[in-house]
Each structure stands twice: as C-alpha cells, then as structure tokens.
Amino acid sequence: MKKLLSLAATSLFFVGTANAQGTWYTNYNTWLTQMTSIGGTADYNALVAGDLGVTSITENGVTLSNNSLSDFLWSVNNAGTSLGQITSGNNTDNLTFTFNGNAFGGRFLVTDPNDNYIDAPLSFATTDGGTYSLLSVSDSAPFTFLGYISNSNSPISLDILGSANYATVDSFAFGNGTNVVAPGSAVPEPGEYVSMAILGIGLCGMIVRSRRINKS
C-alpha cells in the first residue's frame, strides 16, 4: 500500500513540474542543436551610429520596440564592416522583441547612461511565462548569449525588463525549436496533465481493490 501511495504522489509531482514553460540556454551551440528552423536574424549592422529617434525597428522578421531606441557602434571587424547594436533609450521601459516563432537566441549586454559596458544583471520574461535572470554581463566580454525554446508550439515574444541600467542587444535570431518535453510533438495542455494524473491515481485504486479481493 505504501508503494502505491508513493506512486500516486510521484504522479502528482509530475503534474506540478511538467508545466515548465520552456528551456533556457546559455550556450549557443547547445541551443542551435535543438532548433528545427531559423526564421531570421537581426544584427543591426546596417544602422548608422547615433540616436534612432523611433520607438520600434523591424529587421529580418524581428521587431524591437521601446519608448525610445538608440544605437551606437561597438567595433569594426577585419573587413571594415561596422558592428551595430541597439540599446534602450528609456531604461525604465521594457525592450520588447516580437517575432513569429517559439524560440529565440540573442547576444545581450548592459551599458550605463554614458554607453559604457558594465557588469549588471538583466531580467528576461517571455509571453508563455518563462523568466530568466542574467546575474552579470562581463564588461571584458560584453556579449552574453541567451536562448530559449518554449514548450508550446505557438509563437512567443520577449521582454527585457526595465532597470537602472540600459539593456542592449547585438544580434537576435528567432525560429522554431524542438519540444524538449516530447520531441517532435505538441505539448499536452495543463488540463491533459491533470487528466493523466487522475487516470494514474484511478489505476492505483483499481490495483488496491483487486489485491483486497484476491486476499479475501
């Protein structure tokens, strides 16, 4: 009987933990191996340094919005091409990315009001309920990769939450990723998890009843 109760408790625990909204990745190659398609990448390299003076910009299927956006140059590569970035012109407003996919991967950093790269946290939130905090972005290697794949097949969007410092993006890619809960298939809705749990508990009850009848 104790084993059966333990099994029932395990089933209930699965219900409580299976509804995780998605998986976060801090390693680009690991994230990339889980992607089934890349929809587009915004690198912002074609922008001219200086204030944009706009509240949103769309590049290769990625729309980035904020109350005020500004851009500046980080460096010039060996081919002489400028490597652009976009930062929030209003640090108290979310930096919002919208795109048509259930996954994204980007390179992020943090700046102070004078556009200096600093060690500071960034907090991320997705519309499917996923949250993540980068505790520190090193000013010696400011580009920090963060990726995410939702457990849902539906499109999501991302907010980098407003803070005392300025969230900055170097590049941002989106697409569709493998469902890590059940690769290659849709994720059951929360109600389906509950139904499966009830079914499991019911089966446990039937087993207990059967054993009692056999003993009598």
C-alpha positions in Angstrom: 0.0 0.0 0.0 2.9 2.4 0.8 4.4 1.8 -2.6 1.1 2.6 -4.3 0.7 5.8 -2.3 4.3 6.7 -3.2 3.4 6.1 -6.9 0.4 8.3 -6.6 2.5 11.1 -5.0 5.0 10.8 -7.8 2.2 11.2 -10.4 1.1 14.4 -8.6 4.6 15.7 -8.5 4.9 15.2 -12.3 1.8 17.3 -12.8 3.3 20.1 -10.8 6.7 20.1 -12.6 5.7 19.2 -16.2 4.2 22.6 -16.8 7.6 24.4 -17.0 7.1 26.9 -19.8 10.4 26.2 -21.7 14.1 25.7 -21.6 16.8 28.4 -21.3 20.2 28.1 -22.9 23.4 30.0 -22.1 25.4 28.0 -24.7 24.8 28.9 -28.3 25.8 25.6 -29.8 23.5 23.6 -27.4 20.6 25.9 -28.3 21.3 25.6 -32.0 21.2 21.8 -32.0 17.7 22.0 -30.6 16.5 24.4 -33.3 14.4 22.9 -36.2 14.5 26.1 -38.2 15.8 29.7 -38.1 13.3 32.3 -39.2 15.6 35.3 -39.3 18.4 37.2 -37.6 18.6 40.9 -36.8 22.2 42.1 -36.5 21.6 45.8 -36.7 24.9 46.3 -38.6 23.3 48.5 -41.3 22.3 51.2 -38.8 24.2 54.5 -38.7 25.6 55.4 -35.3 23.5 57.9 -33.3 20.0 58.2 -31.9 17.4 56.5 -34.0 14.5 58.6 -32.8 12.0 55.8 -33.3 10.0 53.6 -30.9 10.4 50.4 -33.0 12.5 48.9 -35.7 12.0 45.7 -37.7 14.8 43.7 -39.3 14.6 40.3 -40.8 11.3 39.4 -39.1 12.3 40.7 -35.6 10.5 43.8 -34.3 12.2 45.6 -31.4 10.3 48.2 -29.6 10.8 50.6 -26.6 9.6 54.1 -25.8 12.9 55.4 -27.3 15.5 53.4 -29.2 19.1 54.5 -29.8 22.1 52.8 -31.5 25.8 53.0 -31.3 28.8 51.3 -32.8 30.8 48.7 -30.9 33.6 47.9 -33.2 34.7 47.4 -36.8 35.6 43.9 -38.0 38.6 42.9 -40.1 36.6 43.5 -43.3 35.9 47.1 -42.2 32.3 46.5 -41.5 30.7 48.3 -38.6 29.1 46.0 -35.9 26.0 47.7 -34.7 24.0 47.4 -31.5 20.7 48.8 -30.3 20.1 50.0 -26.7 17.0 51.2 -24.8 16.8 54.9 -24.9 14.4 54.7 -21.9 15.9 52.3 -19.3 12.6 52.1 -17.3 10.7 50.7 -20.3 10.9 47.1 -21.4 12.9 46.2 -24.5 10.3 44.1 -26.4 11.1 41.6 -29.2 8.2 40.2 -31.3 8.7 37.5 -33.9 7.0 34.5 -35.5 8.5 31.5 -33.7 8.5 29.6 -30.4 12.3 30.1 -29.8 14.9 32.8 -29.8 18.6 33.3 -29.2 20.4 36.6 -28.8 23.6 38.3 -27.7 23.0 40.9 -24.9 25.0 43.4 -22.8 24.4 46.2 -20.4 25.5 49.8 -20.5 25.4 52.8 -18.2 23.9 56.2 -19.2 27.2 57.1 -20.9 27.2 53.9 -23.1 30.0 52.3 -21.1 29.8 48.5 -20.8 29.2 47.4 -17.2 28.7 44.3 -15.1 25.0 44.4 -14.2 22.0 42.0 -14.2 19.4 41.6 -17.0 16.0 40.0 -16.4 14.0 38.3 -19.2 10.4 37.3 -19.5 8.5 35.5 -22.3 4.8 35.7 -23.0 4.4 32.0 -22.3 5.5 32.5 -18.7 9.3 31.8 -18.9 11.6 34.0 -16.8 15.4 34.2 -16.5 18.0 36.5 -14.9 21.5 37.0 -16.2 23.2 37.9 -13.0 26.1 39.7 -14.6 27.4 40.6 -18.0 31.2 40.9 -18.0 32.4 44.2 -19.4 35.5 42.5 -20.7 33.4 40.2 -22.9 30.1 42.1 -23.0 28.2 39.9 -25.4 26.4 37.3 -23.4 24.3 34.7 -25.3 20.9 33.7 -24.0 18.5 31.4 -25.8 15.1 30.0 -25.1 12.8 27.3 -26.6 9.2 27.2 -25.5 7.3 24.0 -24.6 4.5 25.4 -26.7 4.4 25.4 -30.4 2.7 28.8 -30.5 4.7 32.0 -31.3 6.0 33.9 -28.3 7.6 37.3 -27.6 10.3 38.5 -25.2 10.6 41.4 -22.8 13.9 42.5 -21.3 12.6 44.2 -18.2 13.4 47.9 -17.4 16.1 48.5 -14.8 18.5 51.1 -13.5 20.8 50.3 -16.4 20.3 50.0 -20.2 19.6 46.7 -21.9 21.5 46.4 -25.2 21.2 43.8 -28.0 23.9 43.0 -30.5 22.0 40.4 -32.5 18.8 38.4 -32.2 17.6 35.3 -34.0 14.3 33.5 -33.9 12.7 30.4 -35.2 11.2 27.1 -34.1 12.8 24.7 -31.7 12.5 21.1 -30.6 10.0 20.5 -27.8 12.3 19.1 -25.1 9.3 17.7 -23.1 8.2 15.5 -26.1 10.5 16.0 -29.1 8.7 16.2 -32.4 5.2 16.5 -30.9 2.9 19.1 -29.3 2.9 19.6 -25.6 -0.2 18.4 -23.7 -2.3 21.2 -22.3 -2.3 21.6 -18.5 -5.8 20.0 -18.3 -4.5 16.9 -20.1 -1.8 16.6 -17.4 -4.5 16.7 -14.8 -6.5 14.0 -16.6 -3.4 11.8 -16.8 -2.8 12.2 -13.1 -6.4 11.4 -12.3 -6.2 8.3 -14.5 -3.0 7.2 -12.8 -4.5 7.6 -9.3 -7.6 5.7 -10.5 -5.5 2.8 -11.8 -3.7 2.7 -8.4 -7.1 2.5 -6.7 -8.1 -0.4 -9.0 -4.9 -2.3 -8.2 -5.5 -1.9 -4.4 -9.1 -3.0 -4.8 -8.0 -6.0 -6.9 -5.5 -7.1 -4.3 -8.1 -6.8 -1.5 -10.5 -9.0 -3.4 -7.8 -11.6 -4.1 -6.9 -11.7 -0.4 -10.5 -12.3 0.6 
